[in-house]
Amino acid sequence: MTITNHERVGHVSADNRQTQAKFACVDCGYENNADVVGAINVLERGHRLLACGELAQSGRSVKQEPTEVTQAASA
């Protein structure tokens, strides 16, 4: 997937991505490493989904196991 959109201004254009490594928004002039822009886009989409409550989970993580106090640790 190539990053051609600038989430903050909502501008999508193939021209935003002149090279593989560089993102430059032709609408507002914002420039950054394309991987950084991709990470920002994923983060902002995740925040929007969490704000809508679609991905939010309640309760404790099922992967986390409780810790046990051993005799050696309490001595």
LOLUMTI-359491 format. One record per atom (N, C-alpha, C, O, CB): residue in three letters; x, y, z. Coordinates in steps of 0.1 Angstrom, whole numbers, padded with zeros to 4 digits, always signed. Glycine has a CB too. Example, Ala and Ser with C-alpha at 12.3 -4.5 7.8 and 13.67 -1.06 7.14 Angstrom:
# LOLUMTI-359491
ALA+0132-0057+0078
ALA+0123-0045+0078
ALA+0132-0033+0078
ALA+0142-0033+0085
ALA+0113-0045+0090
SER+0128-0022+0071
SER+0137-0011+0071
SER+0129+0000+0079
SER+0134+0011+0080
SER+0141-0006+0057
END
This chain:
# LOLUMTI-359491
MET+0008-0012+0000
MET+0000+0000+0000
MET+0009+0012+0000
MET+0018+0013+0008
MET-0010+0000+0012
THR+0006+0022-0009
THR+0014+0034-0009
THR+0006+0045-0002
THR-0006+0046-0003
THR+0017+0038-0023
ILE+0013+0053+0006
ILE+0006+0064+0013
ILE+0005+0076+0004
ILE+0016+0082+0001
ILE+0014+0067+0026
THR-0007+0079+0000
THR-0009+0091-0009
THR-0018+0101-0002
THR-0022+0111-0008
THR-0014+0087-0022
ASN-0022+0098+0010
ASN-0032+0107+0017
ASN-0026+0114+0029
ASN-0018+0108+0036
ASN-0045+0100+0020
HIS-0030+0126+0031
HIS-0026+0134+0043
HIS-0038+0135+0052
HIS-0047+0143+0049
HIS-0020+0148+0039
GLU-0039+0127+0062
GLU-0051+0126+0071
GLU-0055+0139+0077
GLU-0067+0142+0077
GLU-0048+0116+0082
ARG-0045+0147+0081
ARG-0049+0159+0088
ARG-0056+0170+0079
ARG-0064+0177+0084
ARG-0036+0166+0093
VAL-0053+0170+0066
VAL-0060+0179+0058
VAL-0070+0172+0048
VAL-0077+0179+0041
VAL-0050+0187+0050
GLY-0069+0159+0048
GLY-0079+0151+0040
GLY-0076+0151+0026
GLY-0084+0148+0017
GLY-0092+0156+0042
HIS-0063+0154+0022
HIS-0060+0155+0008
HIS-0054+0142+0003
HIS-0044+0137+0009
HIS-0050+0167+0005
VAL-0059+0136-0007
VAL-0055+0124-0013
VAL-0050+0126-0028
VAL-0058+0131-0036
VAL-0065+0113-0013
SER-0038+0123-0030
SER-0033+0125-0044
SER-0020+0117-0046
SER-0012+0116-0037
SER-0030+0140-0047
ALA-0019+0110-0058
ALA-0007+0103-0061
ALA+0005+0112-0062
ALA+0016+0108-0060
ALA-0009+0095-0074
ASP+0003+0125-0064
ASP+0014+0135-0065
ASP+0020+0137-0052
ASP+0031+0143-0051
ASP+0008+0148-0071
ASN+0013+0133-0041
ASN+0019+0135-0027
ASN+0031+0126-0025
ASN+0039+0129-0016
ASN+0009+0132-0017
ARG+0033+0117-0034
ARG+0044+0107-0032
ARG+0052+0106-0044
ARG+0050+0098-0053
ARG+0038+0093-0029
GLN+0062+0115-0045
GLN+0071+0116-0057
GLN+0082+0105-0056
GLN+0086+0100-0066
GLN+0078+0129-0057
THR+0086+0101-0044
THR+0096+0090-0042
THR+0090+0081-0032
THR+0081+0084-0025
THR+0110+0096-0038
GLN+0097+0069-0031
GLN+0092+0059-0021
GLN+0094+0064-0007
GLN+0086+0061+0002
GLN+0100+0046-0023
ALA+0104+0071-0004
ALA+0108+0075+0009
ALA+0102+0088+0014
ALA+0101+0091+0026
ALA+0122+0076+0011
LYS+0098+0097+0004
LYS+0094+0110+0008
LYS+0079+0113+0005
LYS+0074+0110-0006
LYS+0102+0121+0000
PHE+0072+0119+0015
PHE+0058+0123+0013
PHE+0058+0138+0014
PHE+0064+0144+0022
PHE+0049+0117+0025
ALA+0052+0144+0004
ALA+0050+0159+0003
ALA+0036+0162-0001
ALA+0033+0160-0013
ALA+0061+0165-0006
CYS+0028+0167+0008
CYS+0014+0171+0005
CYS+0014+0183-0005
CYS+0019+0193-0002
CYS+0006+0174+0017
VAL+0008+0181-0017
VAL+0008+0191-0027
VAL-0003+0202-0023
VAL-0003+0212-0029
VAL+0005+0186-0041
ASP-0011+0199-0014
ASP-0022+0208-0010
ASP-0017+0218+0000
ASP-0019+0230-0001
ASP-0034+0200-0004
CYS-0009+0213+0011
CYS-0005+0222+0022
CYS+0010+0224+0023
CYS+0015+0232+0030
CYS-0011+0218+0035
GLY+0018+0215+0016
GLY+0032+0216+0016
GLY+0039+0208+0027
GLY+0051+0209+0029
GLY+0036+0230+0018
TYR+0031+0201+0035
TYR+0037+0193+0046
TYR+0046+0182+0040
TYR+0042+0176+0031
TYR+0025+0186+0055
GLU+0058+0181+0046
GLU+0067+0170+0041
GLU+0072+0162+0053
GLU+0074+0168+0064
GLU+0079+0177+0034
ASN+0074+0149+0051
ASN+0080+0140+0061
ASN+0083+0127+0054
ASN+0080+0125+0043
ASN+0069+0138+0073
ASN+0090+0119+0062
ASN+0093+0105+0057
ASN+0080+0098+0055
ASN+0071+0099+0063
ASN+0102+0098+0067
ALA+0079+0091+0044
ALA+0066+0084+0040
ALA+0062+0074+0051
ALA+0050+0072+0053
ALA+0068+0077+0027
ASP+0072+0067+0057
ASP+0069+0057+0068
ASP+0063+0064+0080
ASP+0054+0059+0086
ASP+0081+0049+0072
VAL+0068+0076+0083
VAL+0063+0084+0094
VAL+0048+0088+0091
VAL+0040+0087+0100
VAL+0072+0096+0097
VAL+0046+0093+0079
VAL+0032+0097+0075
VAL+0023+0085+0076
VAL+0011+0087+0080
VAL+0032+0103+0061
GLY+0027+0074+0071
GLY+0019+0062+0072
GLY+0016+0058+0086
GLY+0004+0054+0089
GLY+0026+0050+0065
ALA+0025+0059+0095
ALA+0023+0056+0109
ALA+0013+0066+0116
ALA+0004+0062+0123
ALA+0036+0056+0117
ILE+0015+0078+0112
ILE+0005+0089+0117
ILE-0009+0086+0112
ILE-0019+0087+0120
ILE+0010+0103+0112
ASN-0010+0082+0099
ASN-0023+0079+0094
ASN-0030+0067+0101
ASN-0042+0067+0104
ASN-0022+0076+0079
VAL-0022+0056+0103
VAL-0027+0045+0110
VAL-0031+0048+0124
VAL-0042+0044+0129
VAL-0017+0033+0111
LEU-0023+0056+0131
LEU-0026+0061+0145
LEU-0039+0069+0145
LEU-0048+0067+0154
LEU-0015+0069+0151
GLU-0041+0078+0136
GLU-0053+0087+0136
GLU-0065+0079+0133
GLU-0076+0081+0138
GLU-0051+0098+0126
ARG-0064+0069+0124
ARG-0076+0060+0121
ARG-0080+0052+0133
ARG-0091+0050+0136
ARG-0073+0051+0109
GLY-0070+0047+0140
GLY-0072+0040+0152
GLY-0079+0048+0163
GLY-0088+0043+0169
GLY-0059+0034+0158
HIS-0074+0060+0164
HIS-0081+0069+0174
HIS-0095+0072+0170
HIS-0104+0072+0179
HIS-0073+0083+0175
ARG-0098+0073+0157
ARG-0112+0076+0153
ARG-0121+0063+0156
ARG-0132+0065+0161
ARG-0113+0079+0138
LEU-0115+0051+0154
LEU-0123+0039+0157
LEU-0125+0038+0172
LEU-0136+0034+0176
LEU-0116+0027+0151
LEU-0115+0040+0180
LEU-0117+0039+0194
LEU-0127+0050+0199
LEU-0135+0047+0208
LEU-0103+0042+0201
ALA-0127+0061+0194
ALA-0136+0072+0198
ALA-0151+0068+0195
ALA-0160+0072+0202
ALA-0133+0085+0191
CYS-0153+0060+0185
CYS-0166+0055+0181
CYS-0170+0043+0189
CYS-0181+0039+0189
CYS-0167+0051+0166
GLY-0160+0037+0197
GLY-0163+0026+0205
GLY-0163+0012+0198
GLY-0167+0002+0204
GLY-0176+0028+0212
GLU-0159+0012+0186
GLU-0160-0001+0178
GLU-0149-0011+0182
GLU-0151-0023+0181
GLU-0159+0002+0164
LEU-0137-0006+0186
LEU-0126-0014+0189
LEU-0123-0015+0204
LEU-0115-0024+0208
LEU-0114-0010+0182
ALA-0130-0007+0212
ALA-0127-0007+0226
ALA-0132-0020+0233
ALA-0143-0025+0230
ALA-0134+0005+0233
GLN-0123-0025+0241
GLN-0127-0037+0249
GLN-0127-0034+0264
GLN-0118-0027+0269
GLN-0117-0049+0245
SER-0136-0040+0270
SER-0137-0037+0285
SER-0131-0050+0292
SER-0131-0060+0286
SER-0151-0034+0289
GLY-0127-0048+0304
GLY-0122-0059+0312
GLY-0107-0060+0311
GLY-0100-0053+0304
GLY-0129-0072+0308
ARG-0102-0070+0317
ARG-0088-0073+0318
ARG-0083-0081+0305
ARG-0091-0088+0300
ARG-0084-0080+0330
SER-0071-0079+0301
SER-0065-0086+0290
SER-0065-0101+0293
SER-0062-0105+0304
SER-0051-0081+0287
VAL-0069-0109+0283
VAL-0069-0123+0285
VAL-0056-0129+0284
VAL-0053-0141+0288
VAL-0079-0130+0275
LYS-0046-0122+0279
LYS-0032-0127+0277
LYS-0024-0125+0290
LYS-0014-0132+0292
LYS-0026-0120+0266
GLN-0028-0115+0298
GLN-0020-0113+0310
GLN-0024-0122+0321
GLN-0035-0124+0324
GLN-0022-0098+0315
GLU-0013-0129+0327
GLU-0016-0138+0337
GLU-0012-0132+0351
GLU-0003-0124+0351
GLU-0007-0151+0335
PRO-0019-0135+0361
PRO-0016-0129+0374
PRO-0003-0134+0379
PRO+0002-0145+0377
PRO-0027-0133+0385
THR+0004-0125+0387
THR+0017-0129+0392
THR+0015-0136+0406
THR+0005-0133+0413
THR+0026-0116+0394
GLU+0024-0145+0409
GLU+0023-0152+0421
GLU+0034-0148+0431
GLU+0045-0145+0426
GLU+0023-0167+0419
VAL+0031-0147+0443
VAL+0041-0144+0453
VAL+0047-0157+0458
VAL+0040-0166+0462
VAL+0036-0135+0465
THR+0060-0158+0457
THR+0066-0171+0461
THR+0072-0170+0475
THR+0074-0158+0480
THR+0077-0175+0451
GLN+0075-0181+0481
GLN+0081-0181+0495
GLN+0095-0173+0494
GLN+0097-0165+0504
GLN+0083-0195+0500
ALA+0103-0175+0484
ALA+0116-0169+0483
ALA+0115-0154+0482
ALA+0123-0146+0488
ALA+0124-0174+0472
ALA+0105-0149+0475
ALA+0103-0135+0474
ALA+0098-0128+0486
ALA+0102-0116+0488
ALA+0093-0132+0462
SER+0091-0135+0495
SER+0086-0128+0507
SER+0096-0130+0519
SER+0093-0124+0529
SER+0073-0134+0511
ALA+0106-0137+0517
ALA+0116-0140+0528
ALA+0126-0129+0529
ALA+0135-0129+0538
ALA+0123-0153+0527
END
